[in-house]
Amino acid sequence: MQHLKRIVVLGMVFGMVFVPVLARAGETLDAVKARGVLTAGVNGGLFGFGMPDEKGVWRGLDVDTARAVAAAVFGDPEKVKYVTLTTQTRFTALQSKEIDVLCRNATRTLTRETDLGLNFVATNYYDGQGFLIPKKLGVKSARELGGASVCVLPGTTTEQNVADYFRASKMTMKPVVIEQNTELNQAFFGGRCDVLTSDASQLAGIRAVAPNPEDYAILPEIISKEPLCPVVRHGDDQWRDIVDFCVLAMIAAEDMGIDSKNVDEMLKSADPNIQRFLGVTAGNGKALGLDEKWAYNIVKMVGNYGEVFERNVGEKTKLGIKRGLNAQWKDGGLMYAPPFK
């Protein structure tokens, strides 16, 4: 009997040792409010998604996602500290609480969400991996890339995808692996590799700031599915809900026809869905632990998803990207938000 008791006690001790300690609900929101600023991990060098402009002002689709969270929490989209992270440091920075949220073109995968202890929230950009080449190569299809040297970032789904693609296509490749985005791009433009592979949106951003953008082409093949999402840590469900619904609020606003220009007029709408969404009818703010005007602030100060897309990466920008999969569900895209009630 005593032996059995010892086993039970030891089991309880080891159980306490090995059960992971989860964050207290609300811990992240409390820390962000106490600090007075949201700390967001970003790319730092990707035109259209996350980088400072010539005046040092941070701009991009991922930047606007972080600004939306700040607008919801503080009523001020400028209360964001941006931390530039590489593909190698982005997830560890989040795990170690160096940042509150990762807004850095990260693909949601099963192992990242489970093994790394992370939560990916709503997708803010649906993408796929492609290939950027100098037009002088005369290549028209990825099927013609056998034997090519390929510039790729390490520790990414991109690295695995391109290896799988060449293997499945019975082609060989010579990987040129460089950790820093800037150095990788310089290697490609300097001729160290024949091809640069990454998400198609990133390739468009890289080409947009090339010395001579018209000298480069993105091949037609898309070899993967890359749902890009903001990321938070496991264990704080309230914070996950906040970041998740900040992304969804921009999508829902566009779906309901609410934008930064008409949002004040929409406060007078008799539609109960719009009243709940904009906080005229209370409830959603309390559910998230935010002010009832949190969604109104996002739309007023940052814009709906369509505005954010067109401003940063749309057809009238240097990237010239069509909405495609990132159009609203009713326009043939994948952008779809659940009810806000």
Secondary structure, 3 states (H helix, E strand, C coil): CHHHHHHHHHHHHHHHHHCCCCCCCCHHHHHHHHHCCEEEEECCCECCCEEECCCCCEECHHHHHHHHHHHHHHCCCCCEEEEECCCCCHHHHHHCCCCCEEEEEEECCHHHHHCCCEEECCCCEEECEEEEEEHHHCCCCHHHCCCEEEEECCCCHHHHHHHHHHHHCCCCEEEEECCCHHHHHHHHHCCCCCEEEEEHHHHHHHHHCCCCHHHEEECCCCCCCEEEEEEEECCCHHHHHHHHHHHHHHHHHHHCCCCCCCHHHHCCCCCHHHHHHHCCCCCHHHHHCCCCCHHHHHHHHCCCHHHHHHHHCCCCCCCCCCCHHHCEHHHCCCECCCCCC
